[in-house]
Amino acid sequence: MTVLLFLIPIALLLGGLGLGGFLWAMRSGQFDDLDGAAQRILFDDVPPVPVARAEVPNEVDVTHP
């Protein structure tokens, strides 16, 4: 029975931490766009646009004097 003297405050503390975490997530906007992440996974990523390569001078030909 004395175990309840420890378990009840621990349970209340953990419940308060969970509630605090939930309220923090609500205020910071974690639940603003619930459908966006669910739909983003269904679409392929847009392929990257190829970047124009800089012109590299030809290597020096050492076979001709």
CNS distance restraints for C-alpha pairs under 8 A (distance, minus, plus):
assign (resid   1 and name CA) (resid   5 and name CA) 7.62 0.50 0.50
assign (resid   2 and name CA) (resid   6 and name CA) 7.36 0.50 0.50
assign (resid   3 and name CA) (resid   7 and name CA) 6.20 0.50 0.50
assign (resid   4 and name CA) (resid   8 and name CA) 5.71 0.50 0.50
assign (resid   5 and name CA) (resid   9 and name CA) 7.07 0.50 0.50
assign (resid   6 and name CA) (resid  10 and name CA) 6.33 0.50 0.50
assign (resid   7 and name CA) (resid  11 and name CA) 5.95 0.50 0.50
assign (resid   8 and name CA) (resid  12 and name CA) 6.16 0.50 0.50
assign (resid   9 and name CA) (resid  13 and name CA) 6.01 0.50 0.50
assign (resid  10 and name CA) (resid  14 and name CA) 6.14 0.50 0.50
assign (resid  11 and name CA) (resid  15 and name CA) 6.03 0.50 0.50
assign (resid  12 and name CA) (resid  16 and name CA) 6.04 0.50 0.50
assign (resid  13 and name CA) (resid  17 and name CA) 6.19 0.50 0.50
assign (resid  14 and name CA) (resid  18 and name CA) 6.16 0.50 0.50
assign (resid  15 and name CA) (resid  19 and name CA) 6.13 0.50 0.50
assign (resid  16 and name CA) (resid  20 and name CA) 5.97 0.50 0.50
assign (resid  17 and name CA) (resid  21 and name CA) 6.08 0.50 0.50
assign (resid  18 and name CA) (resid  22 and name CA) 6.17 0.50 0.50
assign (resid  19 and name CA) (resid  23 and name CA) 6.14 0.50 0.50
assign (resid  20 and name CA) (resid  24 and name CA) 6.08 0.50 0.50
assign (resid  21 and name CA) (resid  25 and name CA) 6.18 0.50 0.50
assign (resid  22 and name CA) (resid  26 and name CA) 6.24 0.50 0.50
assign (resid  23 and name CA) (resid  27 and name CA) 6.23 0.50 0.50
assign (resid  24 and name CA) (resid  28 and name CA) 6.12 0.50 0.50
assign (resid  25 and name CA) (resid  29 and name CA) 6.35 0.50 0.50
assign (resid  25 and name CA) (resid  30 and name CA) 5.30 0.50 0.50
assign (resid  25 and name CA) (resid  31 and name CA) 7.32 0.50 0.50
assign (resid  26 and name CA) (resid  30 and name CA) 6.04 0.50 0.50
assign (resid  26 and name CA) (resid  31 and name CA) 6.33 0.50 0.50
assign (resid  33 and name CA) (resid  37 and name CA) 7.29 0.50 0.50
assign (resid  34 and name CA) (resid  38 and name CA) 7.04 0.50 0.50
assign (resid  35 and name CA) (resid  39 and name CA) 6.15 0.50 0.50
assign (resid  36 and name CA) (resid  40 and name CA) 5.94 0.50 0.50
assign (resid  37 and name CA) (resid  41 and name CA) 6.61 0.50 0.50
assign (resid  38 and name CA) (resid  42 and name CA) 7.53 0.50 0.50
assign (resid  39 and name CA) (resid  43 and name CA) 7.23 0.50 0.50
